[in-house]
């Protein structure tokens, strides 16, 4: 089992470290995170909010909590609310972290979707908000995977539904579900091969049907065992600019460097393509496998908001153990 502090921290810190390396900006002695990790932090906020609400009221409302947590992120990035009736979100403790108000990366797809989601209406799998397939919805799903470590099926479902809040393309929604289910399976202590196989099964059996995510991920797994050089292998998968390519490249690099976090991140930031998105996805996967103690300490020491990420991973772990 990887349901412990070391591996939960490894997953979220790994993603943040990968994000910081891919983003490549230093300021004030810190390696800065991008909007990818910001949204991952707000995903943690959402799952803890939903869990606390359920314990108090007996009703689970995962998707509304995710939506309103992402509206908090929208507020930090724009200084405004998408709808004046969303002002209740401003009392959240997470908004006391001033660093989260820094504008990082573009995040245009998510910002536009959240900004147009008014009157408590938001994108769903049934009612798509757009037809965009960018990568942001994949990278922010690791906290859902950890929270549903005991239920990969729910991890897949909530990963898909959370993606649909901002990304309406079937490929993006399916890729996010895969990533969430993969993390859930890894947290259970399954091998990477078993975890990827189970996540692919969820993908194949899901209500959405687009062949590309599954095809790319299976190609990635095959390439990892072929001896093909990493850059050449990645080139045959894609450049990581769309969600299924990011999920597949991250899977390839995780298989290629399963027990070497540093090598995995180095490779994720050394190819022609969207390293900003691939590196955090690889960091989530390999970090969950090896744990936080295998991440170079100096990388964590230099990481912006590392303390908040530690805290969030521990809260997720506590919730999972309470619900076991």
N, C-alpha and C positions, 0 to 999 in steps of 0.2 A: 504493500500500500504506500502511496505517496501523499496520503491525507495527513500532512504534518507541516509544521512551520517551515522547514527547510525547503520543501518542494513547492508549497504555495507561494512562498516568497520568491523562490527561484523562477517560477513562471512569470510573475508580474514584474519583478526586477529585471528578469532576462529580457522581457519585451521592452521595458523602458530603456535599458542599456543599449539594446539593438536599435531602438528608435533614435537615441541620442547619437550613436555612432553614425547612423544613416543620415540624420539631420545635419550633423557636422558643424554645430555652432557652439562656441565657448563664450562665456561671459561671466565676469566676476569670479573666476576660478572654478566655474561649474560647466559641465557638459549639459547643454540645454535639451529638454524634451520638445517634441513637436505636438501638434494637435492630435496626433495618433494616440500618444500616451495620455494627453488630457482627457480624451474621450474614454479611454480605458479606465481612468480614475473615476470618471462619472458613471461608468458601467458598474464599478464596485459600489459606488454610492447608491445606485438603483437597486442592486440586489440586496443590500443591507436594509434599505428603506422598505422594500417589498417584504423581506423576512420579518422585520420588526412590526410592520403593519399587520401581517398575518398572525403573528403571535398575540397581538393586542385585539384584533377584530375577528380572527378566525377565517379571513378571506384573503386568498392570494391574488394579487393584482400586478403581476410581473410587468406586463407591457405598459400599462399607464405609468408605473414607477420609472421604467426605463425612459419613456417619452419625456416625463417631467424632469428627470435628471439631465437628459440631453438639452432640455430647455434651459437648465441652469448653465450648461456650457455655452449655449447660444447667448445668454445674458453676459457671461464673462467676456465673450469675443466681440459683442456689439454694443454693450452698455444699455441695451433696451430689451423689451419683452416682445415676443411675437404677438401676444394678445394681452391686453391690460388685465384680464381676469387670471392671468398666470402669476400675479404678484405674490401669491402664497409661497412660491418656490424660494423667495428671497430670504426666508428665515433659516434656510438649510445651513448646517454647521460647515459644510464643505466650502461654502463661499467665503469663509473667514481666511482661506489660504490665498493671499494676495498674488502669489506666483501664478495661480491658475488664470488670472485675468490677462496674462501676456498673450498677445496675438501671435500664434505660431503656425506656420504653414498656411496653406490656402484653405483647405477644408470647405471648398465652395459648394460641393454637392450637399454636404450635411447642413451647412449654414442656410442655403437656399430652401432646402426642404423643411427645416425646422422653422424658418421665418415665415413660411407660407402655411404652416399648420396652426390654424386658429380655431377658436370655438371648440376646443377639445377634440378636434378632428386631426387625424394623422394617417400616414401611409400604412397600409396593411398588405398582406399577401393577396387578399381578395380585391382590394381597392388600391392600386399602385399609385404612388405619388409622382413618379416619373419613370423613365426607361433607362436609367443610368446604371452603369456596371463598374464604377470606380472601386478602389480598394479599401476605403476607410471603414466600411461596414465589416470587413473581415478581421481587421486588426484589433478592434475594440471588444471582441467576443470572448477573449480568454477568461475574464471574470465570470461569465455565465457558465463556461465549461467547468471552472473550479466549483462554483456554487452547486451545480448539478452533478458533482463527482459521483454521486450514488445513483444517478439516473441519466445515462447518456442520451436516451431518447428525448427526455425533456430538454437536455442541453441542445440537441439538434433543433428542436422545435423553437425554443426561445431564441437561439442564435439566428434562425431564419426570420422570426417575427421582429427581432430587434433591427435586423438589416433593413427590412421593409419600411421601417420608419423614415428612412432617408434615401434608400436605394431601391428602385423599383424593378430593375432587370432580374429576370429569373436566375441568371448565372450568378449574380452578386448575392442574392438571397440564399441560394443553395451552397455557395462557397462559404458563407458565414456560418451556416448550419454545420457544415463539415468541420470547420475549424473548432467550433464550440464542442462538438461531439468528440473530436480527437483529443482535446485537452481533458475532457471528462474521463475518457477511457484511460489516458495516461495517469491521471490523478488516482485512479483505482489501483494502479500498480501494474497494469498490463504493459507488455512490450510495445515498442513503437510499431512493429509489424502487425501485432494483434489490434492495436488501437486504430491504426490507419484502415485496416480491414473492416473493423466494426463501423467506423465513421463512414466509409464508403458504402457499406450496406445500408446505413440510414439514408445516405444520399440516393441510392438506387431505389429504395422503397418509399421515399417521400412522395408527397402529393405533386410536387413540381417535377417536370420532366424536360431537362435540357441535357444533352449528352456531353457537352464540352467540359464541365467541371470534373466529372468522373474520368473522362478520357485523359485529360491533362494530368490528373493526380496519379493515375495508373502508369502513364508514361514516365512520370517523375520517379516513381518507385522502381520501375524497370531500369531506368538510366542510372540510378544510384548504385545498382549492383553490376553495372556493365563495364566499369573501368574508364568510361568516357571522361575526359577532363571537364572540371566543373563549368568553366565558361562555355564550352561547346555544348554541354548538356543543357545548361540554362537557356542557351540560344535556341535549342530545339523545342523548348517549352514555351518561351515567350519572353517578354521584357518586364512583365509584372505591372503593366499599367492598368490592367483590368483584374477584377476580383479573382476569377478562376486561375489566372496565371500566377498571381501572388500566392494563393493557397498551394498551388502545385510546386512552384519554385521553393517555397518554404518547406514543403514536405520533402522534396529532393535533398535539400541541404541538411535537413534534420536526419535523414537516413544516411547521408554521406558522412556527417560529422556527429553522430549520435551522442558520443560521450566526450566530446571536446567542444565546450562552449565557445572558447576563444576562436578556434579555427572556424566554427560555424558562422560566427559574426563577421570574421574577417572575409570569408567567402561571400557572405550576403551583402557586403559593402564593396565588393570588387568585381562587378560585372557591368555590362552596358545595359542599363535599364533602371527601373524604379527601386533603387536600393532603399529609399526612404520608407517604403512599405514592406519590402521583403524582410529587411533586417529585424524589425520588431516582431514580425510573425515567427521568424526562425528563433528569436530570443525567447518567445513564449513557449514554444515547443521544447527546445533543448533545455531551457531553464527548468521546465517542469520535470524533465527526465533526470537531470544531474543534480538539481537543487542549488540553492543560493551559495553554498560554500564552495562551489566549483566555478563561480563567476569571479574573475579577477577582482580582488578587494578594492584596488585603486579605481576601477571602473565604477563601482558603487559609491565610493567616497566622493568622486567627482560629479555624481549624478544629481541633477536638480530634482527636488521633491522626493528624494529617496525615503525620508522618514515617513511621509504620507503614504507612500507605496507599501512600506513595511506594515504600517498600521492597517491599511486596507486589506492586505493579504491575511493578516491575523484575524481581522473581523470576519472575513469570508470563511476561514478555517473554523472559527468558533461557531458560526451559523451551521456549517455542514455537520459538525459533530453534534450539535444540539438536535438536528433533524434526523440523525441516523437511526 
